[in-house]
Amino acid sequence: MREVKFYTLPPVPYPYILINANNPQTAFVHKFREVVKSIILDSGVEIFRDPSVKDYPKAHIERIVCLYKRIRRLFPHATVWATVPDYCDDYHPRNLWINEEMTNIERTVANIIKCVETYGYVNWLIPIQGWNKQPQSINRCIKQLHEHGIIQEFQYFAIANLCVEPDIKVISETIKIARSAMPDKKLHVFGLKLSAVPLVRTYIDSFDSMAWTRPVNSSLNANWSCKTTEERIRFFNAWLNRLNHLMAQKTLDCYI
């Protein structure tokens, strides 16, 4: 059975950490540095929730590189991955397309090439993008990355077009396509829906989520989102318990 790692920004000591480039809470995580094994630096794609935002801020890639260096210094014994800034299509479909030839996929590939050629010393996590609710579209991205030698050179790729996708069928099909196209690569999934985990656990190596900040069931008897430290810890533990229940077997390397 494939071991699956769950990345997040937890309220307790935890080995697999997700840090957002737009809100890098490194001081908080550093309190638990003795148990941290691996860190993924997210690119901050949530800025595109605002439909008026069409691109990352100027020098955003350089900012991520600087943050990567800082995290490496703070956690010298952890593996650190920096995500290449990608362009999503799921918040507002086609909003980040320039034209039919330069869609969000081509813009993402252009950033990948720039990052790996300019900052080759960074441990890049390579995003795989697609079009909204079109699982087969990720093959367009994979094909372009293969043509540029990225697939051949790198080992860790992130499916990045499912962050807010609610349709389990779309999620499952997309991940299975990625695994079929890259059978020998490590696959991460950004923002994987909890209920989809049992369907895709054998196809992926890791995923992340911050959904535990909302109550996973009514028994928590709490607000819509956690408000206090005690609620954060209680919500987090309840979410992990639910996750392990869905996994059915202890194939997830996480702390409870």
C-alpha positions in Angstrom: 0.0 0.0 0.0 1.3 3.4 -1.0 2.2 5.7 1.9 0.2 9.0 1.7 1.4 12.1 3.5 -1.0 14.8 4.6 0.3 18.4 4.6 -1.3 21.3 6.5 -0.6 24.2 8.9 -1.6 22.5 12.2 -2.2 23.9 15.7 -0.1 21.1 17.2 3.4 19.5 16.5 3.2 17.8 13.2 5.7 16.5 10.6 4.2 17.7 7.2 3.8 21.4 6.9 2.1 23.6 4.3 3.2 27.3 4.3 1.4 29.9 2.2 3.7 32.3 0.4 1.2 35.1 1.1 1.0 34.4 4.8 4.2 32.5 5.8 3.6 31.7 9.5 7.2 30.5 10.0 7.4 31.7 13.6 4.4 29.6 14.6 5.7 26.5 12.8 9.2 27.0 14.2 7.9 26.3 17.7 7.4 22.7 16.6 10.6 22.5 14.5 11.8 19.3 16.3 9.1 17.2 14.6 9.0 18.8 11.2 10.1 16.4 8.4 8.9 18.1 5.2 7.5 21.5 4.2 5.7 22.5 1.0 5.7 26.2 0.2 2.4 27.0 -1.5 2.5 29.7 -4.2 -0.5 31.6 -2.9 -2.8 30.9 -5.9 -5.8 32.0 -3.8 -5.2 35.6 -4.9 -7.1 34.7 -8.0 -10.3 34.3 -6.1 -10.7 38.0 -6.9 -11.7 38.0 -10.6 -10.0 41.4 -11.1 -6.6 39.8 -10.3 -5.0 38.5 -13.5 -1.4 37.9 -12.5 0.9 37.5 -9.5 2.5 40.6 -8.0 5.7 41.7 -9.6 8.7 39.7 -8.5 6.5 37.1 -6.9 8.8 34.3 -8.0 11.8 36.0 -6.5 9.8 36.4 -3.3 9.1 32.7 -3.2 12.8 32.0 -3.7 13.8 34.3 -0.8 11.1 32.6 1.4 12.5 29.2 0.3 16.0 30.1 1.4 14.6 31.4 4.7 12.7 28.2 5.4 15.8 26.1 4.6 17.7 28.1 7.2 15.0 27.7 9.8 14.5 24.0 9.2 17.9 22.7 8.1 16.9 19.0 8.7 13.6 19.1 6.8 12.9 18.6 3.1 11.6 21.8 1.6 9.6 22.1 -1.6 8.7 25.4 -3.3 5.7 25.4 -5.6 6.1 27.1 -9.0 3.4 29.8 -9.2 0.7 28.4 -11.4 -2.5 29.8 -13.0 -5.7 28.2 -11.9 -9.0 27.9 -13.9 -11.3 26.7 -11.2 -12.1 29.9 -9.3 -13.3 31.8 -12.4 -13.0 29.7 -15.6 -11.1 31.2 -18.5 -10.5 34.4 -16.4 -6.7 33.9 -16.6 -6.6 32.9 -20.2 -4.9 35.4 -22.5 -6.3 33.8 -25.6 -7.1 30.3 -26.9 -3.4 29.5 -27.4 -2.2 31.0 -24.2 -4.5 29.6 -21.6 -3.9 29.1 -17.9 -2.0 25.9 -18.8 0.5 27.7 -21.1 1.0 30.5 -18.6 1.8 27.9 -15.9 4.2 26.1 -18.1 6.0 29.4 -18.9 6.4 30.0 -15.2 7.8 26.5 -14.7 10.4 27.0 -17.4 11.4 30.3 -16.0 11.7 29.0 -12.4 13.7 25.9 -13.2 16.1 27.7 -15.6 16.6 30.8 -13.5 16.6 29.2 -10.0 17.8 25.6 -10.6 19.1 25.3 -7.0 15.5 25.5 -5.6 13.7 22.2 -4.9 10.7 22.9 -7.1 7.3 21.2 -6.8 6.0 21.2 -10.4 2.3 22.0 -10.7 0.1 20.3 -13.3 -2.7 22.6 -14.4 -5.9 22.0 -16.4 -9.1 23.6 -17.4 -12.1 23.7 -15.2 -14.0 20.4 -14.9 -12.1 18.9 -17.9 -9.9 16.1 -16.5 -8.4 15.3 -19.9 -7.0 18.8 -20.2 -4.1 18.0 -17.9 -2.7 15.9 -20.7 -2.1 19.2 -22.5 0.0 20.4 -19.6 1.9 17.1 -19.2 2.6 17.0 -23.0 4.1 20.5 -22.9 6.2 19.7 -19.8 7.4 16.6 -21.5 8.4 18.5 -24.6 10.5 20.9 -22.4 12.2 18.0 -20.6 10.5 18.9 -17.2 8.8 15.5 -16.8 12.1 13.7 -17.5 14.1 15.9 -15.1 11.8 16.2 -12.0 10.2 13.6 -9.7 7.6 15.5 -7.7 4.5 16.9 -9.4 1.4 18.5 -8.0 -2.1 18.3 -9.4 -3.2 21.9 -9.1 -6.6 22.2 -10.7 -8.8 20.5 -8.1 -8.5 22.9 -5.1 -12.1 23.9 -5.1 -13.6 21.1 -7.2 -16.6 19.5 -5.4 -17.3 16.7 -8.0 -15.8 13.4 -6.8 -15.9 12.0 -10.3 -13.9 14.9 -11.8 -11.4 14.6 -8.9 -10.9 10.9 -9.3 -10.7 10.9 -13.1 -8.2 13.8 -13.1 -5.9 12.0 -10.6 -6.1 8.7 -12.4 -5.1 10.4 -15.7 -2.1 12.0 -14.0 -1.0 8.7 -12.5 -1.4 6.9 -15.8 0.7 9.6 -17.6 3.3 9.7 -14.9 3.5 6.2 -13.4 6.9 6.6 -11.8 6.5 10.1 -10.4 5.5 11.3 -7.0 2.1 13.0 -7.1 0.8 15.6 -4.7 -2.8 17.0 -4.8 -3.6 20.5 -3.7 -6.8 21.0 -1.7 -8.0 17.4 -2.0 -11.6 17.0 -0.9 -11.8 14.7 2.2 -14.5 12.5 0.8 -12.3 11.8 -2.3 -9.4 10.4 -0.3 -10.7 6.8 -0.2 -11.1 6.8 -4.0 -7.6 8.1 -4.9 -5.3 7.1 -2.0 -3.6 4.4 -4.1 -2.8 6.9 -6.9 -1.2 9.7 -4.9 1.8 10.2 -2.6 0.6 13.3 -0.7 -2.1 16.0 -0.5 -2.9 19.1 1.5 -5.9 20.7 3.0 -6.9 23.4 5.5 -10.5 22.2 5.6 -10.1 21.1 9.2 -10.6 24.7 10.3 -14.3 24.0 9.8 -16.2 21.4 12.0 -16.1 18.0 10.4 -19.3 16.9 12.0 -22.2 18.3 14.2 -20.9 16.5 17.3 -18.2 19.2 17.7 -21.0 21.6 18.6 -19.0 24.7 17.5 -19.1 27.7 15.2 -18.8 27.4 11.4 -15.1 27.9 11.7 -12.7 27.5 14.7 -12.2 30.7 16.7 -10.0 29.7 19.6 -6.8 27.7 20.1 -8.9 25.0 21.9 -11.3 24.8 18.9 -8.4 24.7 16.4 -6.9 21.7 18.2 -10.3 19.9 18.7 -11.3 20.5 15.0 -7.9 19.3 13.8 -8.0 16.1 15.8 -11.6 15.4 14.7 -10.7 16.0 11.1 -7.7 13.6 11.3 -9.8 11.0 13.0 -12.3 11.3 10.2 -9.6 11.1 7.6 -8.1 7.9 9.1 -11.6 6.4 9.2 -12.0 7.1 5.5 -8.6 5.6 4.8 -9.8 2.4 6.5 -6.2 1.3 7.0 -3.3 3.1 8.5 -1.7 4.1 5.3 -1.5 7.8 6.2 1.6 9.0 8.0 0.1 11.5 10.4 -0.1 12.4 14.1 -3.3 12.4 16.1 
